[in-house]
Amino acid sequence: MAIAVNGQIPGPTLIVHEGQIVIVHVHNNLTTEGISVHWHGIHQRESPYMDGVGQVTQCQIGPSSSFSYQYKASPPGTFWYHSHSGTQRTDGLFGGLIVKEKKNITRIINLEVQDLPDQHTLTLIEWQNQASLDLFTQFKAGGFYEDKPIGEVPTPSYNKLRPTSSFDNGFAGAIPYFSGIINGKGRHADVPYNKTRLSIFTVEPSKTYRFRLIGAQETYAYNFSIDGHKLTVVATDGYWINPIDNVDYIIIQTGERYDFLLNATEKVKDYWIRAETLEINKTAGGPPYPTLNHVAEAILHYKEETDSENPDDNVPSTEYESIKNESPARQCSKDNQCIAVNCPFEKFHRSYNITCFNVQNFSLLEPTPDNELPNAYPDASCRNCTHFINFNFEGASTTSSVNGRNFILPSFPPQTQNQDFLNNSKICDPSADCNPSTIDCSCVYMIDIPYNKTVQFVLSNIGRNIHSHPIHLHGHSFHVVYVGYPEYNQTNGFVKENNKDIFCDDVNCTNGGCNNKSCTRPRWASEPPQFSINRNTVRKDTVTVPAGGYVIINFISDNPGHWFLHCHIEGHQLEGMALIVNEASEEQKKLEPPPEIEKIKCGNLELSYEKPYSYRMNN
């Protein structure tokens, strides 16, 4: 099954200008499913009811029904839109959203750049031969994982889809890789090139181009590269960073975006664009372990005077294979180290000859305004300004959880029907013992934060079944102030021990093993690490928490609303790896949603039995 937007996958790239009021009319032509559309990265300041999270900020848009979203285009940068209902995103309901800067790009980076988002925006996603929800159901129907020491990937206790391993020996993906597509085109590995079409991106010699890379994947992180070219990374999640030159690979997780510059200075007419998963073949001798060669592919084409207007005509599909011989994939060696940006672990094992330039090394090109800069440490007297949030697989059942709790969607969206939500929802009890998990631990997990304070989230990934988690916070960008990595085995590069900065008194995850319990009450093991923040500390809205490690993010709570915080791997979110951040509840009362929204109600219906409904039958 596939879900198209205006008849295409991905949907059309929407290009607007910073500060504009954007109105998007959405009509749901699905016959059996409700939908909602999230505008990923847009802060929705003063319009939280337009954030597009079904049953959190709005009632879902029913079959054959319409909803008009209206919001201010802010901040500028590379964003995207996607369904926030079920697995619809992975089935095709997504597309690019570009907010053009008021400033001329040349003034920002002092370089003449061709900025053509309608031509040079790339979306990456895996593509399956079955509906995503069907695959998700198959995956969960097979049983529990066997308990194994940390650093070893658990195996199923009986017939179940088996996860593959990443370079750090964490999970790379649980659902078998079928194919990958770039801007809606790609191929399965068993399909010959002469029976397929790939997306083609055209450039002219001697010019510099801005490309925008969007991670729309369900699960897999992609290692992105362009044969024959070094890339210059200039922005992430909408924020300009000091340029990172001579980049060979950009590792992009689902939800993230990276902007890069490409100098069109090469001589060959066509080059391969590759996005390869981080899956390794552990049965082979290593390290270095060979990859499983699961890729999404496209073509970079240098325009010539004889070219027709349609770039698809320039490279017949029968010639795709021959191009590989003309532009071979790059080789990394001891004397010629490759550079990878945004590794989901601290570093590659030395045998891969790849140097990591990670998120904690980024710095903003344009300093943060003083009124948007949080402190390094929250006020010690501030209640609810610091939260420890552990993303992992809960106990014996290994279901996706946050602090051992499996998030369930409420019947009433708290943003638009708050009193109904409070009166009728099963809200998680933070004091409940979820070791082991009980039915009370499947609930609406919500945390409160006060208004206009420095708020700090310690996002950890401590447990026995390790998987890097890309965590997205709605309604904000945040400053990444610290990344704590686990202890790695120096022989093979695999995770050896969880980071010992985070302590859980209810789970034993040291000395090479873990029990069946979860990290439901994480806290500092002793004194927190020393860290600082300044106006150039990088800002993002999606950050990868390394397997066995943690990330500290700070932001100012100046945007009242109910904001979703979740792992962006769709299966993890659906299973319960999410929570609601209830920001400045008193200030929310001052917001005035459009009166039309007040007419849209969802939730329960209960008939009164005091006065039975009278049925009249026609004879």
Buried (B, 14 or more C-beta within 10 A) or exposed (E): EEBBBEEEBBBEBBBBEBEEEBEBEBEBEBEEBBBBBBBBBBBBBBBBBBBBBBBBBBBBBBEEBEBEBEBBBBBBBBBBBBBBBBBBBBBBBBBBBBBBBEEEBEEBBEBEBBBBBEBBBBBBBBBBEEBBBEBBEEBBEBEBBEBBEBBBBBEBEEEBBBBBBBBBBBBBBBBEBBBBBBBBBBBEEEEEBEEBBBBBBBBEEEBBBBBBBBBBBBBBBBBBBBBBBBBBBBBBBBBBBBBBEEBBBBBBBBBBBBBBBBBBEBEEBBBBBBBBBBBBBBEEEBBBBEBBEBBBBBBBBBBEEEBEEEBBEBBEBEBBEEBBEBBEEBEBEEEEBBBBBBBBBBBBBBEBBBBBBBBBBBBBBEEBEEEEBBEBBBEEEBEBBBBBBBBBBBBBBBBBBBBBBBBBBBBBBBBBBBEBBEEEBEBBEEEBBBBBBEEEBBBBBBBEBBBEBBBBBBBBBBBBBBBBBBBBBBBBBBBBBBBBBBBBBEEBBBBBBBBBBBBBEBBEBEEEBBBBBBBBBBBEEEEBEEBEBEBBBBBBBBBBBBBBBBBBBBBBBBBBBBBBBBBBBBBBBBBBBBBBBBBBBEBBEEEEBEEEBEEBEBBEEEEEEEEEEEEEEEE
